[in-house]
Amino acid sequence: MRLKPLLTLQGLPRPLQAAVWAALGVLLGVGIVTATLGRAASYLSDKSETCINCHVMTDAYVSWQSGSHALVARCNDCHVPQTNPVARWGFKALDGTKHSAVFSMHAEPQVLSLSALGRPVVQANCLRCHANVMQCVSLEGPDHRKCWDCHTNIHGKARSLSASPVERRPRLPEAGWPMGK
């Protein structure tokens, strides 16, 4: 297949060619603005501050920040697979896409809980770091429990959007152009 006829939209009338290129330009511009305002590049890092890009995560962030895990782990250490880079980045892409869709449509639940996809990831990461204390817990059979069944205080007992006082919530970083200037 030749690329030039495709790029020049050969065979279409000139006004339609201009309209197609204008529409593509608008889509590209909207994509760039959306990526900038949504801080898309921050999701490539492992900084826990990235999680508060979405306001519904501020309570989880505040409770993590004031808990013991903040000294030894970041959000991704617990909530993203640590088995290999492919699993790690694939999960981040899939989960991030889901989060973006839910938050963009304002469909987030009032009380946050781990998704079906996230539960085995968090459990595996608990065991990865705390394997020495897990010998006393049944991990198989009818008595099988998840770490958070007993350790309800990891992110606090209340997990609603209004669980922590506003004064304890960190300020979100500036979004940059055009809103931050």
N, C-alpha and C positions, 0 to 999 in steps of 0.2 A: 504494500500500500504506500502510495506517495504521500508525504507529509505536507508539501506545499499546497496542493489543492484543498486539503482539509483546513490548513491554517488561513488561507485566503478566502475560504468559504466560496470557492469557485462554483459557479452555476447559480448562485443566489443573486437577486438584483442588488445593486449598490446600497439602496436605503435599508434593505433587510440585513445586509452585511454589517452596516453601521449599527443597527439596532442590536444585533447579536453581540458585537464587541462591546457596546455600551452596557448591555445587561451583564456580561461577564465582568466588566470593570466594576460595576456596582456590587455584584456578588463578592468579588475579591475585596473591595473596600469594606463592606459590611463584615466580612470574615476577619479582616485585620483589626478593625475596631473592636469586634467581639472578643477576639483573642487577647487584645491589649487590656480591655476593661475587665475581662475575666481572669487576668493574670495567668494565662495559659502556660507560659514558660516556667512559672514557679512550680508547676506540678512535675517537672522533670527532676526536681531536687527531692531531698528527704527531710527538709526542714519542717518541723512540726507547725511552725507559724503558717505554713501553706494551708493547713486545715481550716484556719479561721478566715480564709477567703470567703467561705460561706458562713453567714451569720449564725446559722443554726448549730454550728460546731463550737461556738465560743464557750459554752458551758463545759463541754468535754475537754476543751483545751485548758480552761482554767482549773478544772479538777485534776487533769494530768499534771499541769505545771506545779500545783501545790502538793502533789503526791510523791511517793518514793520512786515511782518509775521514771520521773523526769530526770533523775540523777543518772540513770543507766540506759534509757531507751527513748527513742523518738516514736512518734505515732506509727510510722511505717514499719518499725521493728516488730510491732505487734499485729498490725492490721494488713500487712502485705506478705505474701509467701517469701520465705528466705531460702528456699531450696536451690534455686538457680536463677540466673538473670532472665531467662525466657519466661519462666513462671512469674517472676517479679514484675517485669514490664508488661506482660500480657494481662495480669490481674489489675495493675494500675490503670491500664488503658480501658479495660472492660468496666471496672468499678467506677472509674472517673467519668466515663461516658454515661453510665447509669445515674451517677450523682448529678452530673450536669443537666440531664433531662429532667430529673425530679425537681431540682432546685429552680430550673428555668421555668417550669410550669407551676411553681409554688405548690407542689404536691407533697412536700415533706410532712411526715407525721408529727404530731405534737410531742409524742414520746419516742425518742430514738432507740432503736435496738439493732443488733447485728443482723445482717441479711443471711439468708440460707447459704449464700456463697461465702460470706465472711466468717461464719461460725467455725468451720473446720480449720480455716487459716489461723484464726486467733488461738484456737485450742492447740494447734501444732506449735505455734510460737510460744505459748505458755510452757508447754512441755519441753521445748528446746532450751529455754533458760532455766526452768525449774524442775528438771528431770530428777534431781536428787531428792526432792521432797514428794515426788509423785508416786513413790512406791507404796504409800499407804492408801492410795485411792484406787478404786476399781475402775479401770478404763474400758472394760469389756463386759458384756452380759447385761442382765436386767438392772444391775446397780450402777450402770454407766452414768457418770455425771460429767458435766463441763466445769471447768475451773471457776467460772463466774457464778455457778449455782451456789457456791459457798462464799466466794470472794465478791460480794456485791458492792464493795466499796472502791473498786478500781476506778470508776468514774463517778463515784458518789451514788447514793441510793436513789435520788430523784434524777431522772434523765429527761425532763421536759424542757421545752424551749425557754422557760423562765426559771430554771432551777437555781441559778446563781445570781446574786445581786448584781445589778448593772455596774456598780462601782468596781467590782472585781474583774470585769471583762476588759481584756486588752483592747487598745485602739487598733483598728485595722490599718495596715500600711497604706500609704497613698497609692492610688491606682495608676498615677502617671497621666500622661496626656490623654484626653483633654481635661479630665476632671481634677487631676491633682495639681494643676498649675493655676 
